[in-house]
């Protein structure tokens, strides 16, 4: 099997090609999950700030009840 050199904890390590692919896959998975968390957090803050613009945060049912009165 072909070998590849990967950097683990600051050291270059020679591993098999499939092991190197798995390591790259794990790195991409962690980066993707981190990006999704950041995007979700940004959207949460954006929508929360938009809902709190008028000074009162109400649930949709509270808004519906206050409009019906």
PDB file of N, CA, C and O in Angstrom:
ATOM      1  N   UNK A   1       0.840  -1.179   0.000  1.00  0.00           N
ATOM      2  CA  UNK A   1       0.000   0.000   0.000  1.00  0.00           C
ATOM      3  C   UNK A   1       0.884   1.241   0.000  1.00  0.00           C
ATOM      4  O   UNK A   1       1.946   1.259   0.622  1.00  0.00           O
ATOM      5  N   UNK A   2       0.440   2.265  -0.697  1.00  0.00           N
ATOM      6  CA  UNK A   2       1.203   3.519  -0.692  1.00  0.00           C
ATOM      7  C   UNK A   2       1.146   4.180   0.686  1.00  0.00           C
ATOM      8  O   UNK A   2       0.165   4.063   1.420  1.00  0.00           O
ATOM      9  N   UNK A   3       2.207   4.857   0.997  1.00  0.00           N
ATOM     10  CA  UNK A   3       2.275   5.555   2.278  1.00  0.00           C
ATOM     11  C   UNK A   3       2.189   7.044   2.050  1.00  0.00           C
ATOM     12  O   UNK A   3       2.542   7.543   0.982  1.00  0.00           O
ATOM     13  N   UNK A   4       1.713   7.757   3.067  1.00  0.00           N
ATOM     14  CA  UNK A   4       1.648   9.214   3.047  1.00  0.00           C
ATOM     15  C   UNK A   4       2.202   9.742   4.356  1.00  0.00           C
ATOM     16  O   UNK A   4       2.225   9.046   5.371  1.00  0.00           O
ATOM     17  N   UNK A   5       2.642  10.976   4.309  1.00  0.00           N
ATOM     18  CA  UNK A   5       3.148  11.643   5.509  1.00  0.00           C
ATOM     19  C   UNK A   5       2.075  12.604   6.003  1.00  0.00           C
ATOM     20  O   UNK A   5       1.600  13.459   5.256  1.00  0.00           O
ATOM     21  N   UNK A   6       1.700  12.455   7.269  1.00  0.00           N
ATOM     22  CA  UNK A   6       0.731  13.351   7.887  1.00  0.00           C
ATOM     23  C   UNK A   6       1.382  13.996   9.102  1.00  0.00           C
ATOM     24  O   UNK A   6       2.319  13.455   9.689  1.00  0.00           O
ATOM     25  N   UNK A   7       0.869  15.153   9.462  1.00  0.00           N
ATOM     26  CA  UNK A   7       1.384  15.881  10.606  1.00  0.00           C
ATOM     27  C   UNK A   7       0.468  15.623  11.793  1.00  0.00           C
ATOM     28  O   UNK A   7      -0.703  16.001  11.769  1.00  0.00           O
ATOM     29  N   UNK A   8       0.996  14.980  12.835  1.00  0.00           N
ATOM     30  CA  UNK A   8       0.243  14.668  14.043  1.00  0.00           C
ATOM     31  C   UNK A   8       1.004  15.238  15.231  1.00  0.00           C
ATOM     32  O   UNK A   8       2.146  14.859  15.494  1.00  0.00           O
ATOM     33  N   UNK A   9       0.354  16.157  15.946  1.00  0.00           N
ATOM     34  CA  UNK A   9       0.956  16.806  17.119  1.00  0.00           C
ATOM     35  C   UNK A   9       2.318  17.413  16.797  1.00  0.00           C
ATOM     36  O   UNK A   9       3.244  17.327  17.604  1.00  0.00           O
ATOM     37  N   UNK A  10       2.442  18.024  15.623  1.00  0.00           N
ATOM     38  CA  UNK A  10       3.675  18.683  15.240  1.00  0.00           C
ATOM     39  C   UNK A  10       4.744  17.766  14.686  1.00  0.00           C
ATOM     40  O   UNK A  10       5.830  18.230  14.339  1.00  0.00           O
ATOM     41  N   UNK A  11       4.468  16.487  14.595  1.00  0.00           N
ATOM     42  CA  UNK A  11       5.441  15.527  14.063  1.00  0.00           C
ATOM     43  C   UNK A  11       4.944  14.972  12.739  1.00  0.00           C
ATOM     44  O   UNK A  11       3.745  14.757  12.561  1.00  0.00           O
ATOM     45  N   UNK A  12       5.861  14.742  11.815  1.00  0.00           N
ATOM     46  CA  UNK A  12       5.508  14.077  10.570  1.00  0.00           C
ATOM     47  C   UNK A  12       5.536  12.572  10.791  1.00  0.00           C
ATOM     48  O   UNK A  12       6.537  12.014  11.239  1.00  0.00           O
ATOM     49  N   UNK A  13       4.418  11.923  10.469  1.00  0.00           N
ATOM     50  CA  UNK A  13       4.270  10.489  10.695  1.00  0.00           C
ATOM     51  C   UNK A  13       3.932   9.834   9.355  1.00  0.00           C
ATOM     52  O   UNK A  13       3.105  10.349   8.602  1.00  0.00           O
ATOM     53  N   UNK A  14       4.556   8.728   9.066  1.00  0.00           N
ATOM     54  CA  UNK A  14       4.264   7.987   7.840  1.00  0.00           C
ATOM     55  C   UNK A  14       3.165   6.976   8.149  1.00  0.00           C
ATOM     56  O   UNK A  14       3.311   6.122   9.024  1.00  0.00           O
ATOM     57  N   UNK A  15       2.049   7.093   7.404  1.00  0.00           N
ATOM     58  CA  UNK A  15       0.906   6.204   7.608  1.00  0.00           C
ATOM     59  C   UNK A  15       0.442   5.689   6.252  1.00  0.00           C
ATOM     60  O   UNK A  15       0.865   6.181   5.206  1.00  0.00           O
ATOM     61  N   UNK A  16      -0.438   4.686   6.290  1.00  0.00           N
ATOM     62  CA  UNK A  16      -1.005   4.165   5.047  1.00  0.00           C
ATOM     63  C   UNK A  16      -1.944   5.195   4.444  1.00  0.00           C
ATOM     64  O   UNK A  16      -2.412   6.105   5.129  1.00  0.00           O
ATOM     65  N   UNK A  17      -2.214   5.042   3.154  1.00  0.00           N
ATOM     66  CA  UNK A  17      -3.060   5.995   2.440  1.00  0.00           C
ATOM     67  C   UNK A  17      -4.473   6.047   3.021  1.00  0.00           C
ATOM     68  O   UNK A  17      -5.043   7.129   3.158  1.00  0.00           O
ATOM     69  N   UNK A  18      -5.037   4.898   3.361  1.00  0.00           N
ATOM     70  CA  UNK A  18      -6.405   4.892   3.899  1.00  0.00           C
ATOM     71  C   UNK A  18      -6.468   5.574   5.266  1.00  0.00           C
ATOM     72  O   UNK A  18      -7.456   6.237   5.584  1.00  0.00           O
ATOM     73  N   UNK A  19      -5.431   5.415   6.064  1.00  0.00           N
ATOM     74  CA  UNK A  19      -5.391   6.081   7.369  1.00  0.00           C
ATOM     75  C   UNK A  19      -5.293   7.590   7.189  1.00  0.00           C
ATOM     76  O   UNK A  19      -5.930   8.343   7.926  1.00  0.00           O
ATOM     77  N   UNK A  20      -4.513   8.033   6.230  1.00  0.00           N
ATOM     78  CA  UNK A  20      -4.390   9.461   5.956  1.00  0.00           C
ATOM     79  C   UNK A  20      -5.729  10.032   5.479  1.00  0.00           C
ATOM     80  O   UNK A  20      -6.095  11.146   5.856  1.00  0.00           O
ATOM     81  N   UNK A  21      -6.459   9.277   4.654  1.00  0.00           N
ATOM     82  CA  UNK A  21      -7.764   9.737   4.183  1.00  0.00           C
ATOM     83  C   UNK A  21      -8.752   9.843   5.339  1.00  0.00           C
ATOM     84  O   UNK A  21      -9.547  10.781   5.393  1.00  0.00           O
ATOM     85  N   UNK A  22      -8.706   8.891   6.257  1.00  0.00           N
ATOM     86  CA  UNK A  22      -9.586   8.945   7.425  1.00  0.00           C
ATOM     87  C   UNK A  22      -9.267  10.162   8.288  1.00  0.00           C
ATOM     88  O   UNK A  22     -10.173  10.828   8.789  1.00  0.00           O
ATOM     89  N   UNK A  23      -7.997  10.447   8.456  1.00  0.00           N
ATOM     90  CA  UNK A  23      -7.588  11.608   9.251  1.00  0.00           C
ATOM     91  C   UNK A  23      -8.079  12.900   8.604  1.00  0.00           C
ATOM     92  O   UNK A  23      -8.587  13.785   9.292  1.00  0.00           O
ATOM     93  N   UNK A  24      -7.930  13.010   7.291  1.00  0.00           N
ATOM     94  CA  UNK A  24      -8.432  14.192   6.596  1.00  0.00           C
ATOM     95  C   UNK A  24      -9.954  14.281   6.714  1.00  0.00           C
ATOM     96  O   UNK A  24     -10.499  15.373   6.874  1.00  0.00           O
ATOM     97  N   UNK A  25     -10.636  13.150   6.638  1.00  0.00           N
ATOM     98  CA  UNK A  25     -12.092  13.136   6.772  1.00  0.00           C
ATOM     99  C   UNK A  25     -12.546  13.607   8.135  1.00  0.00           C
ATOM    100  O   UNK A  25     -13.526  14.343   8.250  1.00  0.00           O
ATOM    101  N   UNK A  26     -11.841  13.187   9.165  1.00  0.00           N
ATOM    102  CA  UNK A  26     -12.177  13.625  10.525  1.00  0.00           C
ATOM    103  C   UNK A  26     -11.970  15.128  10.656  1.00  0.00           C
ATOM    104  O   UNK A  26     -12.792  15.823  11.253  1.00  0.00           O
ATOM    105  N   UNK A  27     -10.872  15.627  10.098  1.00  0.00           N
ATOM    106  CA  UNK A  27     -10.619  17.070  10.170  1.00  0.00           C
ATOM    107  C   UNK A  27     -11.721  17.853   9.460  1.00  0.00           C
ATOM    108  O   UNK A  27     -12.210  18.849   9.993  1.00  0.00           O
ATOM    109  N   UNK A  28     -12.117  17.414   8.263  1.00  0.00           N
ATOM    110  CA  UNK A  28     -13.182  18.096   7.538  1.00  0.00           C
ATOM    111  C   UNK A  28     -14.509  18.001   8.285  1.00  0.00           C
ATOM    112  O   UNK A  28     -15.287  18.955   8.281  1.00  0.00           O
ATOM    113  N   UNK A  29     -14.777  16.878   8.919  1.00  0.00           N
ATOM    114  CA  UNK A  29     -16.020  16.728   9.672  1.00  0.00           C
ATOM    115  C   UNK A  29     -16.052  17.710  10.847  1.00  0.00           C
ATOM    116  O   UNK A  29     -17.078  18.344  11.095  1.00  0.00           O
ATOM    117  N   UNK A  30     -14.952  17.834  11.560  1.00  0.00           N
ATOM    118  CA  UNK A  30     -14.896  18.753  12.695  1.00  0.00           C
ATOM    119  C   UNK A  30     -15.023  20.206  12.238  1.00  0.00           C
ATOM    120  O   UNK A  30     -15.698  21.008  12.884  1.00  0.00           O
ATOM    121  N   UNK A  31     -14.380  20.535  11.135  1.00  0.00           N
ATOM    122  CA  UNK A  31     -14.495  21.898  10.598  1.00  0.00           C
ATOM    123  C   UNK A  31     -15.932  22.173  10.168  1.00  0.00           C
ATOM    124  O   UNK A  31     -16.455  23.259  10.420  1.00  0.00           O
ATOM    125  N   UNK A  32     -16.572  21.206   9.526  1.00  0.00           N
ATOM    126  CA  UNK A  32     -17.959  21.382   9.071  1.00  0.00           C
ATOM    127  C   UNK A  32     -18.911  21.557  10.246  1.00  0.00           C
ATOM    128  O   UNK A  32     -19.784  22.424  10.217  1.00  0.00           O
ATOM    129  N   UNK A  33     -18.747  20.739  11.272  1.00  0.00           N
ATOM    130  CA  UNK A  33     -19.602  20.850  12.455  1.00  0.00           C
ATOM    131  C   UNK A  33     -19.391  22.199  13.132  1.00  0.00           C
ATOM    132  O   UNK A  33     -20.354  22.838  13.556  1.00  0.00           O
ATOM    133  N   UNK A  34     -18.143  22.636  13.235  1.00  0.00           N
ATOM    134  CA  UNK A  34     -17.855  23.940  13.821  1.00  0.00           C
ATOM    135  C   UNK A  34     -18.483  25.068  13.024  1.00  0.00           C
ATOM    136  O   UNK A  34     -19.023  26.012  13.602  1.00  0.00           O
ATOM    137  N   UNK A  35     -18.419  24.979  11.706  1.00  0.00           N
ATOM    138  CA  UNK A  35     -19.027  26.012  10.859  1.00  0.00           C
ATOM    139  C   UNK A  35     -20.542  26.023  11.037  1.00  0.00           C
ATOM    140  O   UNK A  35     -21.146  27.093  11.111  1.00  0.00           O
ATOM    141  N   UNK A  36     -21.161  24.847  11.108  1.00  0.00           N
ATOM    142  CA  UNK A  36     -22.609  24.797  11.307  1.00  0.00           C
ATOM    143  C   UNK A  36     -23.009  25.403  12.652  1.00  0.00           C
ATOM    144  O   UNK A  36     -24.019  26.101  12.741  1.00  0.00           O
ATOM    145  N   UNK A  37     -22.235  25.146  13.680  1.00  0.00           N
ATOM    146  CA  UNK A  37     -22.521  25.716  15.004  1.00  0.00           C
ATOM    147  C   UNK A  37     -22.392  27.237  14.965  1.00  0.00           C
ATOM    148  O   UNK A  37     -23.222  27.950  15.528  1.00  0.00           O
ATOM    149  N   UNK A  38     -21.346  27.731  14.296  1.00  0.00           N
ATOM    150  CA  UNK A  38     -21.176  29.181  14.189  1.00  0.00           C
ATOM    151  C   UNK A  38     -22.314  29.824  13.410  1.00  0.00           C
ATOM    152  O   UNK A  38     -22.826  30.866  13.818  1.00  0.00           O
ATOM    153  N   UNK A  39     -22.717  29.225  12.303  1.00  0.00           N
ATOM    154  CA  UNK A  39     -23.810  29.769  11.506  1.00  0.00           C
ATOM    155  C   UNK A  39     -25.113  29.741  12.292  1.00  0.00           C
ATOM    156  O   UNK A  39     -25.866  30.715  12.280  1.00  0.00           O
ATOM    157  N   UNK A  40     -25.385  28.632  12.976  1.00  0.00           N
ATOM    158  CA  UNK A  40     -26.609  28.540  13.775  1.00  0.00           C
ATOM    159  C   UNK A  40     -26.599  29.576  14.898  1.00  0.00           C
ATOM    160  O   UNK A  40     -27.626  30.198  15.173  1.00  0.00           O
ATOM    161  N   UNK A  41     -25.465  29.765  15.541  1.00  0.00           N
ATOM    162  CA  UNK A  41     -25.358  30.769  16.595  1.00  0.00           C
ATOM    163  C   UNK A  41     -25.565  32.174  16.059  1.00  0.00           C
ATOM    164  O   UNK A  41     -26.236  32.992  16.689  1.00  0.00           O
ATOM    165  N   UNK A  42     -24.986  32.458  14.891  1.00  0.00           N
ATOM    166  CA  UNK A  42     -25.168  33.770  14.271  1.00  0.00           C
ATOM    167  C   UNK A  42     -26.629  34.016  13.931  1.00  0.00           C
ATOM    168  O   UNK A  42     -27.150  35.102  14.188  1.00  0.00           O
ATOM    169  N   UNK A  43     -27.298  33.018  13.354  1.00  0.00           N
ATOM    170  CA  UNK A  43     -28.710  33.170  13.017  1.00  0.00           C
ATOM    171  C   UNK A  43     -29.573  33.334  14.262  1.00  0.00           C
ATOM    172  O   UNK A  43     -30.519  34.122  14.263  1.00  0.00           O
ATOM    173  N   UNK A  44     -29.255  32.597  15.319  1.00  0.00           N
ATOM    174  CA  UNK A  44     -29.996  32.727  16.574  1.00  0.00           C
ATOM    175  C   UNK A  44     -29.874  34.147  17.114  1.00  0.00           C
ATOM    176  O   UNK A  44     -30.872  34.761  17.491  1.00  0.00           O
ATOM    177  N   UNK A  45     -28.645  34.668  17.150  1.00  0.00           N
ATOM    178  CA  UNK A  45     -28.434  36.021  17.659  1.00  0.00           C
ATOM    179  C   UNK A  45     -29.126  37.037  16.757  1.00  0.00           C
ATOM    180  O   UNK A  45     -29.739  37.983  17.250  1.00  0.00           O
ATOM    181  N   UNK A  46     -29.037  36.854  15.454  1.00  0.00           N
ATOM    182  CA  UNK A  46     -29.662  37.771  14.509  1.00  0.00           C
ATOM    183  C   UNK A  46     -31.174  37.824  14.706  1.00  0.00           C
ATOM    184  O   UNK A  46     -31.745  38.911  14.799  1.00  0.00           O
ATOM    185  N   UNK A  47     -31.827  36.673  14.772  1.00  0.00           N
ATOM    186  CA  UNK A  47     -33.276  36.641  14.927  1.00  0.00           C
ATOM    187  C   UNK A  47     -33.705  37.055  16.334  1.00  0.00           C
ATOM    188  O   UNK A  47     -34.750  37.685  16.496  1.00  0.00           O
ATOM    189  N   UNK A  48     -32.927  36.717  17.338  1.00  0.00           N
ATOM    190  CA  UNK A  48     -33.243  37.132  18.701  1.00  0.00           C
ATOM    191  C   UNK A  48     -33.150  38.648  18.819  1.00  0.00           C
ATOM    192  O   UNK A  48     -34.005  39.276  19.443  1.00  0.00           O
ATOM    193  N   UNK A  49     -32.120  39.238  18.225  1.00  0.00           N
ATOM    194  CA  UNK A  49     -31.975  40.693  18.259  1.00  0.00           C
ATOM    195  C   UNK A  49     -33.115  41.352  17.487  1.00  0.00           C
ATOM    196  O   UNK A  49     -33.614  42.399  17.898  1.00  0.00           O
ATOM    197  N   UNK A  50     -33.526  40.756  16.383  1.00  0.00           N
ATOM    198  CA  UNK A  50     -34.645  41.302  15.616  1.00  0.00           C
ATOM    199  C   UNK A  50     -35.945  41.233  16.395  1.00  0.00           C
ATOM    200  O   UNK A  50     -36.763  42.149  16.315  1.00  0.00           O
ATOM    201  N   UNK A  51     -36.144  40.172  17.140  1.00  0.00           N
ATOM    202  CA  UNK A  51     -37.369  40.024  17.920  1.00  0.00           C
ATOM    203  C   UNK A  51     -37.367  40.958  19.127  1.00  0.00           C
ATOM    204  O   UNK A  51     -38.430  41.366  19.594  1.00  0.00           O
ATOM    205  N   UNK A  52     -36.189  41.297  19.633  1.00  0.00           N
ATOM    206  CA  UNK A  52     -36.092  42.120  20.833  1.00  0.00           C
ATOM    207  C   UNK A  52     -35.982  43.613  20.522  1.00  0.00           C
ATOM    208  O   UNK A  52     -35.787  44.424  21.427  1.00  0.00           O
ATOM    209  N   UNK A  53     -36.108  43.975  19.246  1.00  0.00           N
ATOM    210  CA  UNK A  53     -35.934  45.375  18.851  1.00  0.00           C
ATOM    211  C   UNK A  53     -36.914  46.313  19.551  1.00  0.00           C
ATOM    212  O   UNK A  53     -36.542  47.423  19.932  1.00  0.00           O
ATOM    213  N   UNK A  54     -38.147  45.881  19.721  1.00  0.00           N
ATOM    214  CA  UNK A  54     -39.153  46.755  20.313  1.00  0.00           C
ATOM    215  C   UNK A  54     -39.118  46.763  21.842  1.00  0.00           C
ATOM    216  O   UNK A  54     -39.900  47.476  22.471  1.00  0.00           O
ATOM    217  N   UNK A  55     -38.231  45.989  22.440  1.00  0.00           N
ATOM    218  CA  UNK A  55     -38.087  45.998  23.888  1.00  0.00           C
ATOM    219  C   UNK A  55     -38.841  44.902  24.609  1.00  0.00           C
ATOM    220  O   UNK A  55     -38.626  44.691  25.802  1.00  0.00           O
ATOM    221  N   UNK A  56     -39.724  44.197  23.909  1.00  0.00           N
ATOM    222  CA  UNK A  56     -40.432  43.093  24.557  1.00  0.00           C
ATOM    223  C   UNK A  56     -40.324  41.859  23.672  1.00  0.00           C
ATOM    224  O   UNK A  56     -40.535  41.914  22.461  1.00  0.00           O
ATOM    225  N   UNK A  57     -39.998  40.782  24.294  1.00  0.00           N
ATOM    226  CA  UNK A  57     -39.876  39.524  23.568  1.00  0.00           C
ATOM    227  C   UNK A  57     -41.103  38.696  23.886  1.00  0.00           C
ATOM    228  O   UNK A  57     -41.321  38.313  25.035  1.00  0.00           O
ATOM    229  N   UNK A  58     -41.911  38.416  22.864  1.00  0.00           N
ATOM    230  CA  UNK A  58     -43.131  37.650  23.054  1.00  0.00           C
ATOM    231  C   UNK A  58     -43.105  36.434  22.137  1.00  0.00           C
ATOM    232  O   UNK A  58     -42.542  36.465  21.043  1.00  0.00           O
ATOM    233  N   UNK A  59     -43.726  35.372  22.612  1.00  0.00           N
ATOM    234  CA  UNK A  59     -43.853  34.193  21.778  1.00  0.00           C
ATOM    235  C   UNK A  59     -44.948  34.438  20.742  1.00  0.00           C
ATOM    236  O   UNK A  59     -45.759  35.348  20.916  1.00  0.00           O
ATOM    237  N   UNK A  60     -44.989  33.660  19.685  1.00  0.00           N
ATOM    238  CA  UNK A  60     -46.040  33.840  18.682  1.00  0.00           C
ATOM    239  C   UNK A  60     -47.452  33.746  19.256  1.00  0.00           C
ATOM    240  O   UNK A  60     -48.349  34.468  18.821  1.00  0.00           O
ATOM    241  N   UNK A  61     -47.653  32.858  20.232  1.00  0.00           N
ATOM    242  CA  UNK A  61     -48.997  32.743  20.819  1.00  0.00           C
ATOM    243  C   UNK A  61     -49.349  33.994  21.630  1.00  0.00           C
ATOM    244  O   UNK A  61     -50.508  34.410  21.639  1.00  0.00           O
ATOM    245  N   UNK A  62     -48.380  34.593  22.304  1.00  0.00           N
ATOM    246  CA  UNK A  62     -48.643  35.828  23.038  1.00  0.00           C
ATOM    247  C   UNK A  62     -48.960  36.966  22.082  1.00  0.00           C
ATOM    248  O   UNK A  62     -49.818  37.799  22.372  1.00  0.00           O
ATOM    249  N   UNK A  63     -48.275  37.008  20.944  1.00  0.00           N
ATOM    250  CA  UNK A  63     -48.561  38.044  19.948  1.00  0.00           C
ATOM    251  C   UNK A  63     -49.969  37.873  19.393  1.00  0.00           C
ATOM    252  O   UNK A  63     -50.690  38.854  19.209  1.00  0.00           O
ATOM    253  N   UNK A  64     -50.357  36.647  19.130  1.00  0.00           N
ATOM    254  CA  UNK A  64     -51.683  36.379  18.582  1.00  0.00           C
ATOM    255  C   UNK A  64     -52.760  36.759  19.605  1.00  0.00           C
ATOM    256  O   UNK A  64     -53.775  37.347  19.231  1.00  0.00           O
ATOM    257  N   UNK A  65     -52.562  36.442  20.865  1.00  0.00           N
ATOM    258  CA  UNK A  65     -53.528  36.784  21.899  1.00  0.00           C
ATOM    259  C   UNK A  65     -53.629  38.292  22.098  1.00  0.00           C
ATOM    260  O   UNK A  65     -54.723  38.811  22.323  1.00  0.00           O
ATOM    261  N   UNK A  66     -52.506  39.002  22.020  1.00  0.00           N
ATOM    262  CA  UNK A  66     -52.555  40.450  22.209  1.00  0.00           C
ATOM    263  C   UNK A  66     -53.186  41.137  21.014  1.00  0.00           C
ATOM    264  O   UNK A  66     -53.812  42.184  21.183  1.00  0.00           O
ATOM    265  N   UNK A  67     -53.049  40.590  19.804  1.00  0.00           N
ATOM    266  CA  UNK A  67     -53.665  41.185  18.620  1.00  0.00           C
ATOM    267  C   UNK A  67     -55.172  40.899  18.586  1.00  0.00           C
ATOM    268  O   UNK A  67     -55.927  41.671  17.995  1.00  0.00           O
ATOM    269  N   UNK A  68     -55.615  39.815  19.204  1.00  0.00           N
ATOM    270  CA  UNK A  68     -57.028  39.446  19.188  1.00  0.00           C
ATOM    271  C   UNK A  68     -57.840  40.319  20.144  1.00  0.00           C
ATOM    272  O   UNK A  68     -59.054  40.438  19.973  1.00  0.00           O
ATOM    273  N   UNK A  69     -57.221  40.917  21.121  1.00  0.00           N
ATOM    274  CA  UNK A  69     -57.946  41.723  22.129  1.00  0.00           C
ATOM    275  C   UNK A  69     -58.382  43.048  21.588  1.00  0.00           C
ATOM    276  O   UNK A  69     -58.998  43.836  22.305  1.00  0.00           O
TER     277      UNK A  69
END
